[in-house]
Amino acid sequence: MLYQKLLLILASFIIGFFVGKARGEKKGIRQGMLLTPLLVRKKSLEEGECLLCNKKVEGLFLSKEEKFL
């Protein structure tokens, strides 16, 4: 009787672990897919060129002197 309860508890923890792991992986993949376009855009703006077509873009940001005019 005691062994059956311990086995049931152990099986419940193992099943819960794997179900939680699978849900966590799906959630992480979804968050990565949502965040990637933002990171690509940020990097493109910081470097001043398109990461997809390697086209240089200048004059996106005002210089420090132009901000105060």
C-alpha positions as CSV (number, residue, x, y, z in Angstrom):
1,M,0.0,0.0,0.0
2,L,2.8,2.5,1.0
3,Y,4.8,1.5,-2.1
4,Q,1.8,2.1,-4.4
5,K,1.3,5.6,-2.9
6,L,5.0,6.4,-3.3
7,L,5.0,5.1,-6.9
8,L,1.9,7.2,-7.7
9,I,3.5,10.3,-6.2
10,L,6.8,9.7,-8.1
11,A,4.9,9.1,-11.4
12,S,2.9,12.2,-10.8
13,F,6.0,14.3,-10.4
14,I,7.7,12.8,-13.5
15,I,4.6,13.4,-15.6
16,G,4.2,16.9,-14.3
17,F,7.9,17.6,-15.0
18,F,7.7,16.5,-18.6
19,V,4.4,18.3,-19.3
20,G,5.8,21.5,-17.8
21,K,9.0,21.2,-19.8
22,A,7.1,20.8,-23.0
23,R,4.8,23.8,-22.3
24,G,7.9,25.9,-21.3
25,E,9.7,25.1,-24.6
26,K,6.6,26.0,-26.6
27,K,6.3,29.3,-24.7
28,G,10.0,30.1,-25.1
29,I,9.9,29.4,-28.8
30,R,6.8,31.7,-29.2
31,Q,8.5,34.5,-27.2
32,G,11.6,34.1,-29.4
33,M,9.6,34.4,-32.6
34,L,7.9,37.5,-31.3
35,L,11.1,39.2,-30.1
36,T,13.4,38.4,-33.1
37,P,12.0,41.0,-35.5
38,L,12.4,43.7,-32.8
39,L,16.0,42.8,-32.2
40,V,16.8,42.7,-36.0
41,R,15.2,46.2,-36.4
42,K,17.1,47.5,-33.3
43,K,20.4,46.2,-34.6
44,S,19.7,47.6,-38.1
45,L,19.0,51.0,-36.7
46,E,22.1,51.0,-34.5
47,E,24.4,50.0,-37.3
48,G,22.8,52.2,-39.9
49,E,22.4,49.4,-42.5
50,C,19.7,46.9,-43.3
51,L,20.7,43.4,-42.1
52,L,18.6,41.8,-44.9
53,C,19.8,43.6,-47.9
54,N,23.1,45.3,-46.6
55,K,21.9,48.7,-47.8
56,K,23.5,51.6,-46.0
57,V,21.1,54.2,-44.6
58,E,22.4,57.5,-43.4
59,G,20.7,60.4,-41.7
60,L,18.3,58.4,-39.6
61,F,19.2,60.2,-36.4
62,L,19.9,63.8,-35.7
63,S,23.4,64.7,-34.6
64,K,23.9,66.2,-31.1
65,E,24.1,69.7,-32.6
66,E,21.0,69.3,-34.6
67,K,18.9,68.1,-31.6
68,F,19.4,71.5,-29.9
69,L,18.4,73.6,-32.9
